[in-house]
Amino acid sequence: MVDWYKDKVDIVKDAYDKGSKNCQMVSPDIQKDLAKACAEEVTAVIMDEIRGRKFSVLIDESRDVSIKEQMAVILRFVNDKGQVVERFLGLQHVQSCTAIALKEALVDIADFFNYIPLIVSNVGASCMRKDALLAKHHDVLLEKIEKGEIMTGRGLNQESSLARPGDTRWGSHLKTLLRILVMWEAIIDVLEIVKKDSIKPTNNGGAFGLIGKMESFDFVFILHLMIELLSMTDILSRALQRKDQDIVEAMHLITDVKDSLQDMRENGWEPLLKKVKTFCEKNEIEVPDMDKEINIRGTSRRRKQKVTNMHYYHVEIFLVAIDAILTELNHRFGEITSELLVCMAAFNPRNSFSNFDVDKLVRLAEIYAEDFDIGDLAVLPNHLRQFVNRARRTPEFLGCTELGKVAEIMVKTNMHTSYKLVYRLIELILILPVATASVERIFSAMSIIKTDLRSKMGDEWLNDLMICYNEKEIFRKIDNEKIKKRFQEMKKRHCYFG
């Protein structure tokens, strides 16, 4: 890039040729300092933008390509236009993560998910294998259609391929698991081909071991269990990924998921076990004797602790998996959080504020009592009633369905100055994060910047590049002179910028 630039700009070429021995613009240290200068300028703009405003902090973690746990920090606030803004503040490498997560909490399920990417990689490692998979699957579909086992029609039983599950979204795992289930026979056939075509056992990519793993009752049981569980949480997961979240709908979805999980816990064991046994019998997979006693998994054979297979699959996998998800939902959407969301829903503008409830909104203000002055809570009910009457008469609010738009309309019509307490309450509601889309986008960007070829990138450099990449709109508007000045002030150095 430097060579290209100096060939286009004569003054840069002259300076480069005269001082080429001292020109270190291409050295790693200089590149990192420049990235740091850019990141610090971007951060300064964000801090100026947020100064004096109320904000919330979104924090989540994910592993990067070098298997480091990276914690992303995002600030959420309302700007001068009444718009909700989320700004990426930085990454922090954390040594450990104590949050409850289904994938890490359960050993057997964690082991299951470790095999899924291996299966996908082996089957789709080359164009030849992908073509073989599609051909095998096509043959299986034709055979099932001829036997009347499946139906044909638009959108039914179309050709599909395996998709690698993502690290940050459970929805991608559900998609992969469903395709493994649908393409089961074809996947086994392709793994058989890989095993036979390998001259040496070490060259078969572990296909032999993967076939054995897939054709085990444990794998089939967890596959069906996880499809059931992830299908229940999929709608809620997708809803929480949306940037503009309907709080009323979110509350309904949370309740629906909890009820579905509880119902499965109480009534879902027998149907699941029957489905798994039927699948195993159809695919000639051995079903263990459920009354047989086995050693507790993870303990020495010398210990006398034994349980039946039925206890192991029912209690230690089925119930534990459901309880883990219920615990996480109750943790994230506990009594206080649920009360907040219910109170927030009272400000929903749909159907001319049909859910408007003064008592719930006053209760919301009481939860945020420190953000109001003495006497504000006493006059707030009247301000709320006056505001909603005014809003219902204001044409700009007709058809408004999102709370975020309410704040924008208030600023546009100057109502935010007439009803300051109401606007402050709306502002507090808007900065309460419900959606997780922004954090997910951060981790997607991390996989673009830190790749297999750049896996040794240091935490500080990764953080600086992430700030510039994710806040590129701010970065593009920063004057080069500011970056040059900050770069020069970082260390004592002779600088020349063309």
C-alpha positions as CSV (number, residue, x, y, z in Angstrom):
1,M,0.0,0.0,0.0
2,V,2.9,2.3,0.8
3,D,4.5,1.6,-2.6
4,W,1.2,2.2,-4.4
5,Y,0.7,5.5,-2.5
6,K,4.2,6.9,-3.1
7,D,4.0,6.1,-6.8
8,K,0.8,8.3,-7.0
9,V,2.0,11.2,-4.8
10,D,5.4,12.7,-5.8
11,I,6.0,14.5,-2.5
12,V,5.5,11.3,-0.6
13,K,7.9,9.4,-3.0
14,D,10.6,12.1,-2.5
15,A,10.3,12.0,1.3
16,Y,10.3,8.2,1.3
17,D,13.3,7.9,-1.1
18,K,15.4,10.4,0.9
19,G,14.7,8.9,4.3
20,S,13.8,5.3,3.5
21,K,16.2,3.9,6.1
22,N,14.4,5.9,8.8
23,C,10.9,5.4,7.4
24,Q,9.1,2.9,9.7
25,M,5.5,3.4,8.7
26,V,5.3,-0.3,7.7
27,S,6.7,-1.6,10.9
28,P,4.3,-3.6,13.2
29,D,4.9,-1.2,16.1
30,I,4.0,1.8,14.1
31,Q,0.9,0.1,12.6
32,K,-0.3,-0.7,16.1
33,D,0.3,2.8,17.4
34,L,-1.6,4.2,14.4
35,A,-4.5,1.8,15.1
36,K,-4.4,2.8,18.8
37,A,-4.5,6.5,17.8
38,C,-7.5,6.0,15.6
39,A,-9.3,3.9,18.2
40,E,-8.7,6.6,20.9
41,E,-10.1,9.3,18.7
42,V,-13.2,7.2,18.0
43,T,-13.6,6.5,21.7
44,A,-13.2,10.2,22.5
45,V,-16.1,11.0,20.0
46,I,-18.3,8.4,21.7
47,M,-17.5,9.8,25.2
48,D,-18.4,13.3,24.0
49,E,-21.6,12.0,22.5
50,I,-22.7,10.3,25.7
51,R,-21.4,12.9,28.2
52,G,-24.1,13.8,30.7
53,R,-26.6,11.3,29.3
54,K,-28.0,8.3,31.1
55,F,-26.8,5.0,29.6
56,S,-26.9,1.3,30.1
57,V,-24.1,-1.2,29.6
58,L,-24.5,-4.4,27.5
59,I,-21.9,-7.1,28.2
60,D,-21.5,-10.5,26.7
61,E,-18.7,-12.9,25.9
62,S,-17.6,-15.2,23.2
63,R,-14.5,-17.1,22.2
64,D,-12.2,-15.8,19.4
65,V,-10.3,-18.0,16.9
66,S,-7.4,-18.5,19.3
67,I,-9.8,-19.8,22.0
68,K,-9.7,-16.7,24.2
69,E,-12.8,-15.6,26.0
70,Q,-13.4,-12.0,24.8
71,M,-16.0,-9.8,26.6
72,A,-17.6,-7.1,24.5
73,V,-18.8,-3.8,26.2
74,I,-21.5,-1.7,24.5
75,L,-23.1,1.5,25.7
76,R,-26.8,2.2,25.0
77,F,-28.3,5.7,25.2
78,V,-30.7,8.1,23.6
79,N,-29.3,10.9,21.5
80,D,-30.5,14.5,20.9
81,K,-32.9,13.3,18.2
82,G,-34.6,10.8,20.6
83,Q,-33.0,7.9,18.8
84,V,-31.6,4.9,20.6
85,V,-27.9,4.5,19.9
86,E,-25.6,1.7,20.8
87,R,-21.8,2.3,20.7
88,F,-19.1,-0.3,21.0
89,L,-16.6,0.7,23.7
90,G,-14.1,-2.2,23.6
91,L,-13.1,-5.8,24.1
92,Q,-11.7,-7.2,27.3
93,H,-10.0,-10.6,27.5
94,V,-11.4,-12.5,30.5
95,Q,-9.7,-15.5,32.0
96,S,-12.9,-17.3,33.0
97,C,-16.7,-16.9,32.6
98,T,-19.0,-18.0,35.4
99,A,-22.3,-17.4,33.6
100,I,-24.6,-20.4,33.3
101,A,-24.6,-21.6,29.7
102,L,-26.2,-24.8,28.4
103,K,-23.2,-25.6,26.2
104,E,-20.6,-25.5,29.0
105,A,-22.7,-26.6,32.0
106,L,-23.5,-30.2,30.8
107,V,-20.5,-32.4,30.0
108,D,-22.3,-34.9,27.8
109,I,-24.1,-32.2,25.8
110,A,-20.9,-30.2,25.5
111,D,-19.2,-33.3,24.2
112,F,-22.1,-33.7,21.7
113,F,-21.6,-30.2,20.4
114,N,-17.9,-30.7,20.0
115,Y,-18.6,-33.5,17.5
116,I,-21.1,-31.5,15.4
117,P,-18.5,-29.2,13.7
118,L,-16.3,-32.3,13.0
119,I,-19.2,-34.1,11.3
120,V,-19.9,-31.0,9.2
121,S,-16.2,-30.5,8.3
122,N,-15.6,-34.1,7.3
123,V,-18.7,-34.3,5.1
124,G,-18.2,-30.9,3.5
125,A,-14.4,-30.8,3.3
126,S,-14.4,-30.8,-0.5
127,C,-16.6,-30.2,-3.5
128,M,-16.6,-33.9,-4.2
129,R,-17.9,-34.8,-0.7
130,K,-20.5,-32.1,-0.9
131,D,-21.7,-33.4,-4.3
132,A,-21.7,-37.0,-2.9
133,L,-23.8,-35.8,0.1
134,L,-26.4,-34.2,-2.1
135,A,-26.5,-37.2,-4.4
136,K,-26.9,-39.6,-1.6
137,H,-29.6,-37.4,0.0
138,H,-31.4,-37.2,-3.3
139,D,-31.4,-41.0,-3.6
140,V,-32.8,-41.3,0.0
141,L,-35.6,-38.8,-0.7
142,L,-36.6,-40.6,-3.9
143,E,-36.7,-43.9,-2.0
144,K,-38.8,-42.5,0.7
145,I,-41.2,-40.8,-1.8
146,E,-41.6,-44.2,-3.6
147,K,-42.4,-45.9,-0.3
148,G,-44.9,-43.1,0.7
149,E,-42.9,-42.2,3.8
150,I,-42.7,-38.5,2.8
151,M,-44.8,-36.1,0.7
152,T,-43.8,-34.0,-2.3
153,G,-44.8,-30.5,-3.0
154,R,-43.6,-26.9,-3.0
155,G,-41.2,-26.2,-0.2
156,L,-41.2,-29.9,0.9
157,N,-38.1,-32.1,1.1
158,Q,-35.9,-29.7,-1.0
159,E,-32.2,-30.3,-1.5
160,S,-30.2,-28.8,1.4
161,S,-26.6,-28.9,2.6
162,L,-25.0,-28.9,6.0
163,A,-24.3,-25.5,7.6
164,R,-21.6,-25.0,10.2
165,P,-23.1,-23.8,13.5
166,G,-22.0,-20.4,14.7
167,D,-20.3,-19.6,18.0
168,T,-22.8,-16.9,19.1
169,R,-26.2,-17.9,18.0
170,W,-28.1,-21.0,19.1
171,G,-30.4,-20.6,16.1
172,S,-27.6,-21.7,13.8
173,H,-27.1,-24.9,16.0
174,L,-30.8,-25.7,15.5
175,K,-30.5,-25.4,11.7
176,T,-27.5,-27.7,11.7
177,L,-29.0,-30.3,13.9
178,L,-32.2,-30.4,11.9
179,R,-30.2,-31.0,8.7
180,I,-28.2,-33.7,10.3
181,L,-31.4,-35.4,11.3
182,V,-33.0,-35.1,7.8
183,M,-29.8,-36.1,6.0
184,W,-28.8,-38.9,8.4
185,E,-28.5,-41.7,5.9
186,A,-26.6,-39.6,3.4
187,I,-24.1,-38.3,6.0
188,I,-23.3,-41.9,7.2
189,D,-22.8,-43.0,3.6
190,V,-20.4,-40.1,2.9
191,L,-18.4,-40.8,6.0
192,E,-18.2,-44.4,4.9
193,I,-16.8,-43.3,1.5
194,V,-14.3,-41.0,3.3
195,K,-13.2,-44.0,5.5
196,K,-12.8,-46.4,2.5
197,D,-11.0,-43.9,0.3
198,S,-8.3,-43.1,2.9
199,I,-5.1,-45.0,2.3
200,K,-4.0,-44.7,5.9
201,P,-6.2,-44.7,9.0
202,T,-4.7,-41.3,10.0
203,N,-5.8,-39.7,6.7
204,N,-9.5,-40.5,7.0
205,G,-10.2,-37.3,9.1
206,G,-11.6,-39.4,12.0
207,A,-14.5,-40.6,9.8
208,F,-14.4,-44.0,11.4
209,G,-14.8,-42.5,14.9
210,L,-17.5,-40.1,13.8
211,I,-19.6,-43.0,12.4
212,G,-19.3,-44.8,15.7
213,K,-20.2,-41.7,17.5
214,M,-23.3,-41.0,15.4
215,E,-24.5,-44.6,15.5
216,S,-24.6,-44.5,19.3
217,F,-27.8,-44.2,21.4
218,D,-26.2,-41.3,23.4
219,F,-25.7,-39.2,20.2
220,V,-29.2,-39.9,18.9
221,F,-30.8,-39.1,22.2
222,I,-29.0,-35.8,22.7
223,L,-29.7,-34.9,19.0
224,H,-33.4,-35.3,19.4
225,L,-33.4,-33.6,22.9
226,M,-31.6,-30.6,21.7
227,I,-33.8,-30.2,18.6
228,E,-36.8,-30.2,20.9
229,L,-35.3,-27.7,23.3
230,L,-33.8,-25.4,20.7
231,S,-37.1,-25.4,18.8
232,M,-38.9,-24.2,21.9
233,T,-36.5,-21.3,22.5
234,D,-35.9,-20.4,18.8
235,I,-38.8,-17.9,18.4
236,L,-37.7,-16.1,21.6
237,S,-34.1,-16.2,20.5
238,R,-34.9,-14.7,17.1
239,A,-37.1,-12.0,18.7
240,L,-34.3,-11.0,21.1
241,Q,-31.9,-10.7,18.1
242,R,-34.0,-7.9,16.6
243,K,-32.8,-4.4,17.2
244,D,-36.2,-2.9,17.7
245,Q,-37.9,-5.1,20.3
246,D,-41.6,-5.2,21.0
247,I,-41.5,-5.5,24.8
248,V,-45.1,-6.7,25.1
249,E,-44.4,-9.5,22.6
250,A,-41.1,-10.4,24.4
251,M,-43.0,-10.8,27.7
252,H,-45.5,-13.2,26.0
253,L,-42.7,-15.2,24.4
254,I,-40.7,-15.5,27.7
255,T,-43.9,-16.8,29.4
256,D,-44.6,-19.2,26.5
257,V,-41.1,-20.6,26.5
258,K,-41.1,-21.2,30.3
259,D,-44.5,-22.9,30.1
260,S,-43.4,-25.1,27.2
261,L,-40.2,-26.1,29.0
262,Q,-42.2,-26.9,32.2
263,D,-44.7,-28.9,30.2
264,M,-41.9,-30.9,28.5
265,R,-40.3,-31.5,31.9
266,E,-43.5,-33.0,33.2
267,N,-44.9,-34.7,30.2
268,G,-42.2,-34.8,27.5
269,W,-40.0,-37.7,28.6
270,E,-42.1,-40.7,27.3
271,P,-42.8,-39.1,23.8
272,L,-39.1,-38.2,23.4
273,L,-37.8,-41.6,24.4
274,K,-40.3,-43.3,22.1
275,K,-39.2,-41.1,19.2
276,V,-35.5,-41.8,19.9
277,K,-36.1,-45.6,20.1
278,T,-38.1,-45.5,16.8
279,F,-35.2,-43.7,15.1
280,C,-32.7,-46.1,16.5
281,E,-34.6,-49.2,15.4
282,K,-35.1,-47.7,11.9
283,N,-31.3,-47.0,11.6
284,E,-30.2,-50.3,13.3
285,I,-28.7,-48.5,16.3
286,E,-28.5,-50.5,19.5
287,V,-30.9,-49.3,22.2
288,P,-29.5,-50.0,25.7
289,D,-31.5,-51.8,28.4
290,M,-33.0,-49.0,30.4
291,D,-33.2,-51.2,33.6
292,K,-29.5,-52.1,33.5
293,E,-27.3,-50.6,36.2
294,I,-24.2,-48.7,35.1
295,N,-21.5,-46.8,36.9
296,I,-22.3,-43.1,37.4
297,R,-20.6,-41.3,34.4
298,G,-17.3,-39.6,35.4
299,T,-16.6,-41.9,38.4
300,S,-14.1,-44.7,38.8
301,R,-15.3,-48.3,38.3
302,R,-14.0,-49.1,41.8
303,R,-16.7,-47.0,43.3
304,K,-20.0,-48.7,44.0
305,Q,-22.2,-45.8,42.9
306,K,-24.5,-47.2,40.2
307,V,-27.6,-46.0,38.5
308,T,-29.9,-47.4,35.8
309,N,-29.7,-46.3,32.2
310,M,-33.2,-44.9,32.7
311,H,-32.0,-42.7,35.5
312,Y,-29.0,-41.5,33.6
313,Y,-30.9,-40.5,30.5
314,H,-34.0,-39.2,32.2
315,V,-32.5,-37.4,35.2
316,E,-28.9,-36.6,34.4
317,I,-29.5,-35.5,30.8
318,F,-33.2,-34.8,30.1
319,L,-34.1,-33.0,33.4
320,V,-30.7,-31.3,33.9
321,A,-30.8,-29.8,30.4
322,I,-34.3,-28.5,30.8
323,D,-33.6,-27.1,34.3
324,A,-30.4,-25.4,33.0
325,I,-32.4,-23.5,30.5
326,L,-35.2,-22.6,33.0
327,T,-32.6,-21.4,35.5
328,E,-31.0,-19.2,32.8
329,L,-34.4,-17.8,31.8
330,N,-35.3,-17.1,35.4
331,H,-31.9,-15.5,36.0
332,R,-32.2,-13.2,33.0
333,F,-35.9,-12.5,33.4
334,G,-36.4,-12.7,37.1
335,E,-39.1,-11.1,39.2
336,I,-37.6,-7.6,39.2
337,T,-36.7,-7.7,35.5
338,S,-40.2,-9.0,34.6
339,E,-41.8,-6.2,36.6
340,L,-39.7,-3.7,34.7
341,L,-40.8,-5.2,31.4
342,V,-44.4,-5.3,32.4
343,C,-44.3,-1.7,33.4
344,M,-42.5,-0.7,30.2
345,A,-45.2,-2.4,28.2
346,A,-47.7,0.1,29.6
347,F,-46.0,2.8,27.3
348,N,-46.6,0.7,24.1
349,P,-48.0,3.2,21.5
350,R,-49.9,0.6,19.4
351,N,-53.6,1.3,18.9
352,S,-53.4,4.8,20.3
353,F,-51.6,3.7,23.5
354,S,-54.3,1.1,24.3
355,N,-52.0,-0.5,27.0
356,F,-51.4,2.9,28.7
357,D,-51.5,2.4,32.5
358,V,-50.6,5.4,34.8
359,D,-50.1,3.2,37.9
360,K,-47.6,0.9,36.2
361,L,-45.7,3.8,34.8
362,V,-45.5,5.5,38.2
363,R,-44.3,2.2,39.6
364,L,-41.6,2.2,36.9
365,A,-40.6,5.7,37.9
366,E,-40.4,4.5,41.6
367,I,-38.0,1.8,40.5
368,Y,-35.8,4.6,39.0
369,A,-36.5,7.0,41.9
370,E,-32.9,8.2,42.0
371,D,-33.3,9.6,38.5
372,F,-36.1,11.9,39.6
373,D,-36.0,14.9,41.9
374,I,-38.1,15.3,45.1
375,G,-41.7,16.0,44.2
376,D,-41.4,14.7,40.6
377,L,-43.2,11.5,41.4
378,A,-46.1,13.4,42.9
379,V,-46.8,15.3,39.7
380,L,-45.9,12.6,37.3
381,P,-49.4,11.0,37.1
382,N,-50.9,14.2,35.8
383,H,-48.1,14.7,33.4
384,L,-48.6,11.2,32.0
385,R,-52.4,11.7,31.6
386,Q,-51.9,15.0,29.8
387,F,-49.2,13.6,27.6
388,V,-51.3,10.6,26.4
389,N,-54.3,12.8,25.7
390,R,-52.0,15.1,23.7
391,A,-50.4,12.2,21.9
392,R,-53.7,10.7,20.8
393,R,-54.6,14.1,19.2
394,T,-51.3,14.5,17.5
395,P,-51.2,13.3,13.8
396,E,-47.5,12.3,14.0
397,F,-48.4,9.5,16.5
398,L,-51.0,7.9,14.3
399,G,-49.8,4.4,13.3
400,C,-46.8,4.6,15.7
401,T,-46.0,1.1,16.9
402,E,-42.6,1.4,18.6
403,L,-41.6,3.1,21.8
404,G,-38.4,4.3,20.1
405,K,-40.5,6.3,17.6
406,V,-42.4,7.9,20.5
407,A,-39.1,9.6,21.7
408,E,-38.2,10.7,18.2
409,I,-41.7,12.2,17.6
410,M,-41.5,14.0,21.0
411,V,-38.3,15.6,20.0
412,K,-39.6,16.4,16.5
413,T,-42.7,18.1,17.9
414,N,-40.9,19.7,20.8
415,M,-43.0,17.8,23.3
416,H,-39.9,16.5,25.1
417,T,-39.5,20.0,26.6
418,S,-43.2,20.4,27.6
419,Y,-43.3,16.9,29.2
420,K,-39.8,16.6,30.5
421,L,-40.7,14.0,33.2
422,V,-42.5,11.8,30.7
423,Y,-39.5,12.1,28.2
424,R,-37.1,11.2,31.0
425,L,-39.1,8.1,31.8
426,I,-39.2,7.1,28.2
427,E,-35.5,7.6,28.0
428,L,-34.9,5.3,30.9
429,I,-37.1,2.7,29.3
430,L,-35.3,2.9,26.0
431,I,-31.8,2.4,27.5
432,L,-32.9,-0.8,29.2
433,P,-31.5,-3.4,26.9
434,V,-33.8,-6.2,25.8
435,A,-32.3,-7.1,22.3
436,T,-28.9,-8.7,21.9
437,A,-28.4,-8.0,18.2
438,S,-25.6,-5.5,18.7
439,V,-23.5,-7.8,20.8
440,E,-23.9,-10.6,18.2
441,R,-22.8,-8.2,15.5
442,I,-19.7,-7.4,17.5
443,F,-18.7,-11.1,17.7
444,S,-19.4,-11.5,14.0
445,A,-16.9,-8.7,13.3
446,M,-14.4,-10.3,15.6
447,S,-14.3,-13.4,13.4
448,I,-13.6,-11.2,10.4
449,I,-10.7,-9.3,12.0
450,K,-9.1,-12.1,14.0
451,T,-8.8,-15.1,11.6
452,D,-6.9,-18.3,11.5
453,L,-4.1,-16.5,9.7
454,R,-4.0,-13.7,12.3
455,S,-4.7,-15.9,15.4
456,K,-1.7,-14.5,17.3
457,M,-3.1,-11.0,17.3
458,G,-2.6,-9.4,20.7
459,D,-5.6,-8.3,22.8
460,E,-4.8,-4.6,22.6
461,W,-4.4,-4.5,18.8
462,L,-7.6,-6.5,18.4
463,N,-9.5,-4.1,20.6
464,D,-8.2,-1.1,18.6
465,L,-9.1,-2.6,15.3
466,M,-12.5,-3.7,16.5
467,I,-13.3,-0.1,17.7
468,C,-12.4,1.4,14.3
469,Y,-14.2,-1.4,12.4
470,N,-17.4,-1.4,14.3
471,E,-17.7,2.3,14.6
472,K,-16.6,3.0,11.1
473,E,-19.1,5.8,10.6
474,I,-17.5,7.8,13.4
475,F,-14.0,6.8,12.2
476,R,-14.6,8.1,8.7
477,K,-15.6,11.5,10.0
478,I,-12.6,12.1,12.2
479,D,-10.2,14.7,10.8
480,N,-6.8,13.2,9.9
481,E,-5.0,16.0,11.7
482,K,-6.5,14.8,15.0
483,I,-5.2,11.3,14.5
484,K,-1.8,12.6,13.4
485,K,-1.6,14.8,16.6
486,R,-2.5,12.0,18.9
487,F,0.0,9.6,17.1
488,Q,2.8,12.2,17.5
489,E,2.0,12.7,21.2
490,M,2.1,9.0,22.0
491,K,5.9,8.8,21.8
492,K,8.9,11.0,21.0
493,R,9.4,10.5,17.3
494,H,10.1,12.4,14.1
495,C,7.0,12.4,11.9
496,Y,6.3,13.3,8.3
497,F,2.8,13.1,6.8
498,G,2.3,13.9,3.2
